[in-house]
Amino acid sequence: MYKALLAKEKKIGVVGLGYVGLPIALEFAKDFEVIGFDINSERIKQMQNGVDPSKELDNSAFQNKNIQFTDDLEVLREAHFFIVAVPTDIDEHQVPNLDPLLRVSETVGQVIKKGDYVVFESTVYPGCTEEDCIPVVEKNSGLTAGADFKFGYSPERIVPGDKIKTLTTILKIVSGNDAEALEQISAIYNHIITAGVHETESIKVAEAAKVIENTQRDINISLMNELSMIFDKMNIDTKAVLAAAGTKWNFHKYHPGLVGGHCISVDPFYLMHKAKQLGVDPQVIAAGRRVNDNIPHFIVKKLVKTLIETGKNPGACKVLVLGITFKENVADIRNSKVVDLVKELMEYSLNVHVVDPVANPNEVAHEYGITLLDQPLGKYDAIMVTVGHEKYQKLELNYFKKLSNGEVILFDIKGIYDKDLMENVTYWRL
């Protein structure tokens, strides 16, 4: 397969062109013939014009690439090595929502042929590829996995917003259904990943490795958040504590904060779901999730208490929230915990204005029913900086003074400002 692809006798088909699929498709398109497939025709039109809908890549990333963007299944049928890169999320009951993954498995099943390969990159629980996805591919293709087509799993490791640790510089985990599949999949990915590949002994090992990456981070951040709540009661600055503890060589440096997005706050639920199916009660993972999901509530209670202590009536106050994306310098708003914070502020009858220079106002309105302002309007009783966008990191105290109704009440959720410069200001951070 690798030699046929390199000779351009066969094509690579990337299914799902979001923040994971598009960079992979464009990287392969340097040396291979690639078909980029997505069901969203508007996104396809943007990419055909050299525009990344996720705002992660600039126009130059599309230049001199051998790639065809399409939403036509007949075009996708021309591919022989399929890469699936669709998002996996959870439903309102925090149960894994496999619908997008199963639908795309149906799609692959309609176009895969004897001798073809399919590799899944979406984050799932161990066993999902072989037990949930491949049977759907078999059903829709009439082919037998292993005998008629090969398959594997290679979890995505792209870091949104990171311009240093990019796709090709991050070691890639690869796996296959048999030795031949592993050899070919490994060779194909190794062609574009300068950091190299790590071959696992099974697909389940690769799936498990991915899902625990973010589960580990979730648990570590939950510890920082719990410590922050404890230290807040003691009037101790958590950031100062972590700086002091971090002077020891083996102290792991994590920071408290809002844990949202499509990875850290979602992936643990996939592992928990599988554990419960096996009769295991994942207490530590579940506890970490509860702590992190409670942080917006903790912050809002702290703000309301602060307003009251400064002689303000919360119901008559106006609050400015700077930032709504799940992470600094990215446009992605999926599962942003700032949204939870904003909605809870509104439940206290606070008048809330939200500004974000990176987020798409139409997407925010569609997904969450929240109207983004182009810029702050009037004076505010409190200001919350919730996302550490580069633009916000450059703000100085005078900016907040000009926007404040009387005394400055500044909640620095990301801890991006120098506490020592906040003179005559009610300043708080996690």
C-alpha positions in Angstrom: 0.0 0.0 0.0 2.7 2.5 1.0 4.7 2.1 -2.3 1.5 2.3 -4.4 0.5 5.5 -2.6 4.0 7.0 -3.0 3.9 6.1 -6.7 0.5 7.9 -6.8 -1.1 4.7 -8.1 -3.5 5.0 -5.2 -4.9 7.8 -3.2 -5.4 8.7 0.5 -8.9 9.8 1.6 -9.2 11.8 4.8 -12.8 11.8 6.1 -13.6 14.7 8.4 -11.7 17.9 7.9 -11.8 19.6 11.2 -8.8 20.7 13.3 -7.4 17.2 13.1 -8.3 16.0 9.6 -7.3 19.1 7.6 -3.7 19.3 8.8 -3.2 15.6 8.2 -4.7 15.8 4.7 -2.5 18.8 3.8 0.6 17.2 5.2 0.0 14.0 3.2 -0.8 16.1 0.1 2.9 17.2 -0.1 3.9 13.8 -1.4 0.7 11.8 -2.0 -2.5 12.3 -3.9 -5.2 13.1 -1.3 -9.0 13.4 -1.3 -10.3 15.5 1.6 -13.9 14.6 2.3 -16.4 16.4 4.6 -20.2 16.4 4.6 -20.3 20.1 5.3 -20.4 21.7 1.9 -19.8 25.2 3.2 -16.6 24.1 4.8 -15.5 22.4 1.6 -16.0 25.6 -0.3 -13.9 27.5 2.1 -11.1 24.9 1.9 -11.3 24.9 -1.9 -10.5 28.7 -1.6 -7.6 28.1 0.7 -9.4 29.0 3.9 -9.2 26.9 7.1 -12.7 27.1 8.8 -11.0 26.3 12.1 -8.6 29.3 11.7 -5.6 27.2 12.6 -3.9 27.3 9.3 -3.2 30.2 6.9 -3.5 30.3 3.2 0.1 29.2 2.6 -0.7 25.8 4.1 -2.9 25.0 1.1 -0.4 26.0 -1.6 1.3 23.4 -3.8 -0.7 20.5 -2.3 -2.0 17.6 -4.3 -5.4 17.6 -2.7 -9.0 17.6 -3.9 -11.7 18.8 -1.4 -15.1 17.2 -1.9 -18.4 16.3 -0.3 -19.1 13.8 -3.1 -19.0 10.1 -2.2 -18.2 9.1 -5.7 -15.0 11.1 -5.5 -14.1 9.6 -2.1 -14.5 6.1 -3.7 -11.3 6.8 -5.7 -9.3 6.5 -2.4 -7.7 3.3 -1.1 -6.3 4.4 2.3 -9.0 6.0 4.4 -8.3 8.1 7.5 -11.2 8.8 9.8 -10.9 12.0 11.8 -14.3 13.0 13.1 -15.0 14.4 16.6 -16.3 12.3 19.4 -18.3 13.9 22.2 -20.8 13.0 25.0 -24.5 13.5 25.3 -26.4 15.5 27.9 -26.1 12.5 30.3 -22.3 12.4 29.8 -22.5 9.2 27.9 -20.2 8.7 24.8 -22.0 9.8 21.6 -20.8 7.5 18.9 -23.3 8.7 16.3 -20.8 10.7 14.2 -18.3 7.9 14.3 -20.8 5.2 13.4 -22.2 7.4 10.5 -18.7 7.9 9.1 -18.1 4.2 9.4 -21.2 3.7 7.2 -19.7 6.2 4.8 -16.4 4.3 4.6 -18.3 1.1 4.2 -20.0 2.5 1.1 -16.7 3.3 -0.6 -14.1 0.8 0.7 -12.9 -1.9 -1.7 -11.0 -5.1 -1.4 -7.3 -4.5 -0.6 -8.1 -1.0 1.0 -7.2 0.3 4.4 -9.1 2.3 7.0 -7.4 4.0 10.0 -9.4 5.7 12.8 -8.0 8.7 14.6 -11.0 9.7 16.7 -10.6 9.4 20.5 -12.6 6.4 21.8 -12.5 3.8 24.6 -10.5 0.6 24.2 -12.3 -1.8 21.9 -14.4 0.8 20.1 -12.6 0.4 16.7 -12.9 -3.4 16.5 -16.2 -3.8 18.4 -18.3 -0.8 17.2 -16.8 0.8 14.0 -15.4 -2.1 11.9 -18.7 -4.2 12.1 -20.5 -1.1 10.6 -17.9 -0.9 7.8 -18.3 -4.6 7.1 -22.1 -4.4 7.1 -22.2 -1.5 4.6 -19.4 -2.9 2.4 -20.2 -6.6 2.3 -16.5 -7.1 3.0 -14.8 -9.0 5.7 -12.3 -7.1 7.9 -8.8 -8.6 7.9 -9.5 -10.8 4.9 -10.8 -8.2 2.4 -9.5 -4.9 3.9 -7.0 -3.9 6.6 -7.6 -1.5 9.4 -5.9 0.3 12.3 -6.0 3.0 14.8 -3.7 6.0 15.2 -4.9 8.5 17.7 -4.6 12.2 16.9 -2.2 14.3 18.9 -2.7 17.7 17.5 -2.6 20.6 20.0 -4.9 23.4 18.8 -3.2 26.8 19.0 0.3 25.4 19.4 2.6 26.7 16.6 5.6 24.9 18.0 4.4 21.4 18.7 2.8 20.8 15.4 1.5 17.6 13.7 4.9 16.5 12.3 6.9 17.1 15.5 4.7 15.0 17.8 5.5 11.2 18.0 2.6 9.3 16.4 1.1 6.1 17.9 0.2 3.6 15.2 -1.5 0.2 15.3 -2.9 -2.4 12.9 -5.2 -5.4 12.9 -2.2 -7.7 11.9 1.5 -7.5 11.3 1.1 -6.5 7.6 -1.3 -3.7 8.4 0.9 -2.4 11.2 3.9 -2.3 8.9 2.1 -0.5 6.1 0.3 2.0 8.4 3.5 2.7 10.2 5.4 3.4 7.0 2.7 5.7 5.7 2.6 7.8 8.8 6.3 7.7 9.3 6.7 9.4 5.9 5.2 12.7 7.2 5.9 12.5 11.0 9.5 13.7 11.5 9.3 12.8 15.2 8.7 9.2 14.2 6.0 6.6 15.1 5.4 4.3 18.1 4.0 0.9 17.1 1.7 -0.7 19.7 1.0 -4.4 20.1 -2.7 -4.0 19.5 -5.4 -1.6 18.5 -6.8 -1.6 22.1 -3.4 -0.5 23.5 -3.4 2.5 21.1 -6.9 3.4 22.0 -6.2 3.2 25.7 -3.0 5.2 25.4 -4.9 8.1 23.8 -7.8 8.1 26.3 -5.6 8.1 29.4 -3.4 11.0 28.1 -6.3 13.5 28.7 -7.7 11.5 31.7 -4.4 12.0 33.4 -4.4 15.7 32.7 -8.0 16.0 33.8 -7.2 14.4 37.2 -4.1 16.5 37.7 -5.9 19.8 37.0 -8.7 18.7 39.2 -6.2 18.5 42.1 -5.0 22.0 41.4 -8.6 23.2 41.3 -9.4 21.6 44.6 -6.3 23.1 46.1 -7.3 26.5 44.8 -10.7 26.2 46.6 -8.9 25.2 49.8 -6.3 27.9 49.6 -9.0 30.5 48.8 -10.6 29.8 52.2 -7.2 30.4 53.8 -6.5 33.6 51.8 -3.4 32.0 50.2 -2.5 32.7 46.6 -2.5 29.4 44.8 -0.2 30.6 42.0 2.4 31.6 44.6 2.1 28.2 46.3 2.6 26.4 42.9 5.6 28.6 42.1 7.2 27.6 45.4 6.4 23.9 45.2 7.6 24.0 41.6 11.2 24.6 42.7 11.5 20.9 43.6 12.7 19.0 40.5 10.0 16.2 40.7 7.0 18.5 41.3 4.6 18.2 38.4 3.5 21.6 37.2 -0.2 21.9 36.6 -2.5 24.9 37.1 -6.1 25.4 38.1 -8.6 26.6 35.6 -11.7 26.0 33.5 -11.5 22.5 32.0 -13.5 22.5 28.8 -12.9 21.7 25.1 -13.3 18.5 23.1 -10.6 16.5 24.8 -9.8 16.8 28.5 -13.3 17.3 29.6 -14.7 14.6 27.3 -12.3 11.8 27.0 -12.5 10.6 30.7 -16.2 9.9 30.2 -15.3 7.4 27.5 -13.0 5.5 29.8 -15.5 5.7 32.6 -18.2 4.3 30.3 -16.2 1.3 29.3 -15.1 0.7 32.9 -18.7 0.6 34.2 -19.6 -1.8 31.4 -16.9 -4.1 32.8 -18.2 -3.7 36.4 -15.4 -1.3 37.5 -16.3 1.8 39.4 -13.7 4.5 38.3 -13.8 6.6 41.5 -10.7 8.7 41.0 -11.6 9.6 37.4 -15.2 10.4 38.4 -14.0 12.6 41.3 -11.7 14.6 39.0 -14.6 15.3 36.6 -16.9 16.4 39.4 -14.3 18.9 40.7 -13.6 20.4 37.3 -17.2 20.6 36.3 -17.9 22.5 39.6 -15.3 25.2 39.0 -17.6 27.6 37.1 -20.1 27.5 40.0 -17.3 28.1 42.5 -16.1 31.2 40.5 -19.5 32.7 40.2 -20.2 32.3 43.9 -16.9 34.0 44.7 -17.8 36.9 42.4 -21.3 37.4 43.8 -19.9 37.3 47.3 -17.2 39.9 46.3 -19.8 42.2 44.8 -21.9 42.1 48.0 -18.8 42.7 50.2 -18.0 45.8 48.1 -21.5 47.2 48.7 -23.0 46.3 45.3 -26.3 44.6 44.6 -25.6 41.7 42.3 -29.0 42.0 40.6 -28.2 45.5 39.6 -24.6 44.9 38.4 -23.1 44.6 34.9 -20.3 42.1 34.4 -17.9 42.0 31.4 -16.5 38.5 30.4 -13.5 38.6 28.2 -13.1 35.3 26.3 -15.5 32.5 25.5 -13.4 29.9 23.6 -12.2 26.8 25.4 -8.6 27.8 25.0 -6.4 30.8 24.3 -5.8 31.9 20.8 -8.1 29.3 19.2 -11.6 29.8 17.7 -13.0 26.5 19.0 -15.9 27.0 21.3 -16.9 23.3 21.7 -17.7 22.5 25.3 -16.4 25.8 26.6 -16.8 26.0 30.4 -16.9 29.8 30.1 -20.4 29.2 28.7 -21.4 27.5 32.0 -19.9 30.4 33.9 -21.8 33.0 31.8 -25.1 31.2 32.2 -24.7 30.9 35.9 -23.9 34.6 36.2 -27.2 35.2 34.4 -29.1 33.0 36.8 -28.0 35.5 39.5 -29.7 38.2 37.4 -26.4 39.8 36.5 -26.3 41.7 33.3 -23.5 39.9 31.4 -21.6 41.2 28.3 -19.3 38.8 26.5 -16.4 39.8 24.2 -14.0 37.5 22.3 -11.8 38.6 19.4 -11.2 35.1 18.3 -14.6 33.3 18.5 -17.1 33.4 15.7 -20.2 35.3 16.9 -22.6 33.3 14.7 -21.3 30.0 16.0 -21.6 31.2 19.6 -25.1 32.4 19.0 -26.1 29.2 17.3 -24.5 26.8 19.8 -25.2 28.6 23.1 -27.7 31.4 22.4 -25.2 34.0 23.7 -24.6 37.3 21.8 -21.0 38.3 21.4 -20.2 42.0 21.5 -17.6 43.5 19.2 -16.2 45.5 22.1 -17.2 46.4 25.7 -20.0 48.9 26.1 -20.2 51.3 29.0 -19.0 50.7 32.6 -18.9 47.4 34.4 -19.2 46.5 38.1 -16.8 43.5 37.6 -14.6 42.3 34.8 -13.7 38.6 34.3 -10.8 37.6 32.1 -11.6 34.0 31.4 -9.4 33.1 28.4 -5.7 34.0 28.1 -5.8 35.3 24.5 -2.6 37.0 23.4 -4.6 40.3 23.1 -5.7 40.0 26.7 -2.3 39.2 28.1 -1.1 42.7 26.9 -3.9 44.6 28.8 -2.7 46.9 31.5 -4.5 48.1 34.7 -5.6 51.4 33.1 -7.7 49.5 30.6 -9.7 47.9 33.4 -10.0 51.2 35.3 -11.5 52.9 32.2 -14.1 50.1 32.0 -15.0 50.0 35.6 -18.0 51.5 37.4 -16.1 52.8 40.4 -13.7 50.4 42.1 -12.0 47.8 39.8 -13.1 44.3 40.5 -11.0 42.0 38.3 -11.3 38.3 38.3 -8.2 36.9 36.5 -9.3 33.3 35.9 -6.2 32.3 34.0 -3.8 34.1 36.3 -2.2 36.1 33.5 -1.6 39.4 35.3 1.0 40.4 37.8 -0.7 40.5 41.2 1.8 43.0 42.5 0.7 45.6 39.9 -2.9 45.5 41.0 -2.8 48.4 43.4 -6.1 49.7 44.8 -7.9 46.9 42.9 -10.1 44.0 44.1 -8.1 41.3 42.3 -8.8 37.6 42.4 -7.5 34.6 40.6 -7.8 30.8 40.9 
